[in-house]
Amino acid sequence: MEIALCFLSSLQVWKESILLHLGCLDLDYALRKEEPPVPTAASTPAEIALYERWE
C-alpha cells in the first residue's frame, strides 16, 4: 500500500512538472485542446491563427 501511494504521488509530481514546462514553452495547447478544423480558403484569419497555434 505504501509503495502504491509513493508511486501515485511521484506520478502526480511528474505530471505537474511536465505540464508546467510545456506550459512555459506554450506546447501544452495541443495536448489540452482538440484539433480544430483544417483551414480552407474560406477560413477567417482567426480560424487560421487558431489552427496554427494548435499545430
Secondary structure, 3 states (H helix, E strand, C coil): CHHHHHHHHHHHHHHHHHHHHHHHHCCCHHHHCCCCCCCCCCCCHHHHHHHHHHC
